[in-house]
Amino acid sequence: MEIAPIVRRTGDAAFFERFSEKNAEKVRAFHASFPMYRETPLRPLSGLVNRLGIRGFYVKDESYRFGLNAFKVLGGSWAAARYVAKRLDIPLDELSFERIVSDEVRTRLGDVTFVTTTDGNHGRGVAWTARQLRQKAVVYMPKGTRPERLENIRKEGADASITEMSYDDAVRFTRRQAEANGWVMMQDTTLPGYSEIPGWIMEGYGTMAFEAYRQLPEPPTHIFVQAGVGSMAGAVAAFFASVYPQERKPVITVVEPLTADCVFQTAKAADGKLHAASGKLDTMMAGLACGEVCGLAWELLESCADFAIVCGDEASVEGMRLLASPVGDDPAVVSGESGAATTGLAAMLLANPSCDGIRRTLKLDGQSVILCFSTEGATDVENYCRVTGKKPFLN
Ligand SMILES: Cc1ncc(COP(=O)(O)O)c(C=O)c1O
């Protein structure tokens, strides 16, 4: 485990404003228009609180999101809606599920193919959205992707395949395919000259942050948020920095796998440049196995997040087990590898004497109220059963 402070640099206020409470509420209203919309639960873990000797521990359970087992669909669906709005000149406050899936929109839009790279969850969300819009999706996955994640995307009707490329190379391949075929690239990370859609995707994640904020019975002192390319972490950090005054802003810590540490390396270098991961992206936290930070996300993290931490797969294992077999009467949360990393890490920081230094740096103590996002359920059921010794219940 290693920690680096994120050196504060104030970014573009207008961009930051896109993640304010007012704007996140609009995005949430759009998602709330979906017939399958239910707020995902925020689970208070009182037994764990007593065991760790803190004041509060809350986990937002995204395994319930639209029956898709992860938060990611929030980004793809909002970005697709904004794409439709831009092409057809529809005001944003007129966007609703009914409108975007209507015959009128389908006819005026004609045939569209959305294309993306994914390690699982984002592609499933894009494929699901394309199906709702009665459009096509092409999805590329990095080498080593578990077949179960591929099948879940195919079930949404997408033309999905596992490539021989790393995640970051597959993203560049996707861009070339989009340009060659006239497809719409729906990527959750920026590339040179490509930032509009990733920005929309990040706005979409605002729904998760907004819900958690409204559900919390007390303000959090610490938020742990996991990062692949950092888009979700950036959106969450910007939202929570905007809703609390500076003196009460929670300490926001970005968590990554040791071998996919692009946010950590960028924070550590603190030279105003983006840095690639130092490892080979070999981690069981598939959703976090990204080698390059999203530039837009880094802008938000630099102005709102406080620390970057890297951890091994043991943090994820700890979190998966803790959430599957909770302390005392705490509710069980089905949490997959990428989802459980932050809960596991926070619990390890509080329980392990070897983490004293990091705990002091983060000012974690008996008064701390922690918020973590379990961003996915069991997306690799075989591994989930192996790690937790339990069969996941599917939400
Ligand atoms: C379950 C899960 N959690 C967290 C993340 C990280 O999101 P981001 O790539 O925006 O940092 C992902 C990304 O795919 C994911 O699938």
PDBQT file of the ligand as one rigid body, heavy atoms in Angstrom, charges set to zero:
ROOT
HETATM    1  C1  LIG A 401     -17.088  -1.730 -11.252  1.00  0.00    +0.000 C 
HETATM    2  C2  LIG A 401     -16.239  -0.582 -11.634  1.00  0.00    +0.000 A 
HETATM    3  N1  LIG A 401     -15.824   0.261 -10.689  1.00  0.00    +0.000 NA
HETATM    4  C3  LIG A 401     -15.055   1.319 -10.979  1.00  0.00    +0.000 A 
HETATM    5  C4  LIG A 401     -14.656   1.577 -12.279  1.00  0.00    +0.000 A 
HETATM    6  C5  LIG A 401     -13.758   2.729 -12.554  1.00  0.00    +0.000 C 
HETATM    7  O1  LIG A 401     -14.319   3.728 -13.321  1.00  0.00    +0.000 OA
HETATM    8  P1  LIG A 401     -13.380   4.691 -14.171  1.00  0.00    +0.000 P 
HETATM    9  O2  LIG A 401     -12.785   3.906 -15.283  1.00  0.00    +0.000 OA
HETATM   10  O3  LIG A 401     -14.262   5.797 -14.596  1.00  0.00    +0.000 OA
HETATM   11  O4  LIG A 401     -12.294   5.152 -13.245  1.00  0.00    +0.000 OA
HETATM   12  C6  LIG A 401     -15.070   0.717 -13.295  1.00  0.00    +0.000 A 
HETATM   13  C7  LIG A 401     -14.690   0.959 -14.692  1.00  0.00    +0.000 C 
HETATM   14  O5  LIG A 401     -15.015   0.218 -15.589  1.00  0.00    +0.000 OA
HETATM   15  C8  LIG A 401     -15.881  -0.382 -12.972  1.00  0.00    +0.000 A 
HETATM   16  O6  LIG A 401     -16.316  -1.247 -13.904  1.00  0.00    +0.000 OA
ENDROOT
TORSDOF 0
